[in-house]
C-alpha cells in the first residue's frame, strides 16, 4: 500500500490558523470582517427618548409659544388694572367743587360721642338723668363731661375758619331708642346757642351717625368729610377724654396712615372718682387695638355688634371710594396700600 506524502507547498489548512473563509484561487485565508459592537440597551433607550422629546417639542412648540404670549398679556393686563385702580383712587375725588356744599373747608374737627341724649327737654343737658348712661358712667358730673366735649369742639372750630365740625356716633343704645350720639350732641349744642359761636360754627357743623367705636369715629368721620367737601382733610383734630389720647394719636392714626404732623388731639379730663377705673379699662382696650387695629375680631368685633341694636347698614365707603382698600383691610398688620394722604 503506497503512502502519499504532501510537500510543503501543498495548500494544507493548519489548525493554528484563525477561522475564516479560504480563498481557493489565491490559496490563502480571508480575514473575516469585524462586526461593529452593538449599542447597549441603555444607549438605545436614551436615543429613543431624545428622539421622542424632540418630536414632542416640535409638535408642542406653537402651543408653548402661544402660552407664553398669553401669560405675558395677562400679566400686562393685571399691571394696567392695578395702575388704573390706584390712579382712579387718587384722582376720582378731584371733581368740580361746586358739587359739594362745603368744598372750601379743609380741616376736620371730630368730637367722639359717648352717650345718647334721651330727655325731651334740651335744657337739662347737664343732668345725668337726661342721658342714657352705662353702669360705668353713672357718676355725678358725668353729663358735664359730655358738655365739655361739645363746647371744646365748637370753640376749636370757631378758631379755624377752614374747619368742619363733625359730631360722630351711631345709634348705639337699644333702650335709648333709634337716636344717635351724633344727633344728641348737635341738639345739645343747638340748645346752648353754640356757646356763643352760633353764627360762625352752626352752618359748618354736621353729623356722622354710624360709628360704633373710637376707630370708626375717626375713619367714618374722614369719609364723611369727603362726602361733604369733595376732598380729604388737610388736618384732623380729635376731641375726647384725655386718657384716650394715645389710642387716637398712635393706634387709630397709624391704622389709617394719616401723617403725624397733621393730626392733633384735644383731651378733656374725666371725673376724678372714675379716673382709676377708666385708666385700667383704657389699658385693656389699647391692648386689644394693638393686636387688632381695625377691630375685626374677638371682643372688639363683639362690642361693635352690641352697639348696633337697630342693624343699621354702613354706607361707607360709598362716599369715599378712594378708601375702599382701607375699609376692606381686616388684618392684624397695617394697611400697606395707597391712600389720598399717603402716596
HULINLIN-V970701 format. One record per backbone hydrogen bond with DSSP energy under -1.0 kcal/mol. CO is the residue of the C=O (numbers start at 1). NH is the residue of the N-H. Records with the same first field share a line. If there is no record, write none. Layout:
CO->NH / NH
This chain:
7->10
10->12
14->17
21->30
23->27 / 28
28->23
40->44
41->45
42->46
43->47
44->48
45->49
46->50
47->51
48->52
49->53
50->54
51->55
52->56
53->57
54->58
55->59
56->60
57->61
60->64
61->65
62->66
63->67
64->68
65->69
66->70
67->71
68->72
69->73
70->74
71->75
72->76
73->77
74->78
75->79
76->80
77->81
78->82
79->83
80->84
81->85
82->86
83->87
84->88
85->89
86->90
87->91
88->92
91->94
93->95
96->99
97->100
100->103
102->105
106->234
107->164
108->237
109->166
110->239
111->168
116->132
121->124
124->127
127->130
128->131
130->118 / 119
134->137
137->139
139->142
142->146
143->147
144->148
145->149
146->150
147->151
148->152
149->153
150->154
151->155
152->156
153->157
154->158
155->159
157->160
160->163
162->106 / 107
164->109
165->206
166->111
167->208
168->113
169->182
170->172 / 181
174->177
177->179
180->184
181->185
182->186
183->187
184->188
185->189
186->190
187->191
188->192
189->194
190->193
192->195
193->196
194->197
197->201
198->202
201->204
202->205
204->165
206->167
208->169
211->170
213->217
214->218
215->219
216->220
217->221
218->222
219->223
220->224
221->225
222->226
223->227
224->228
225->229
226->230
228->102
235->108
236->264
237->110
238->266
239->112
240->268
241->244
242->245
244->248
245->249
246->250 / 251
247->252
248->253
250->254
251->255
252->256
253->258
259->262
260->263
262->236
264->238
266->240
268->242
274->278
275->279
276->280
277->281
278->282
279->283
280->284
281->285
282->286
283->287
284->288
285->289
286->290
287->291
288->292
292->295
297->301
298->302
299->303
300->304
301->305
302->306
303->307
305->308
308->311
315->318
317->320
320->323
321->324
323->327
324->328
325->329
339->342
342->339
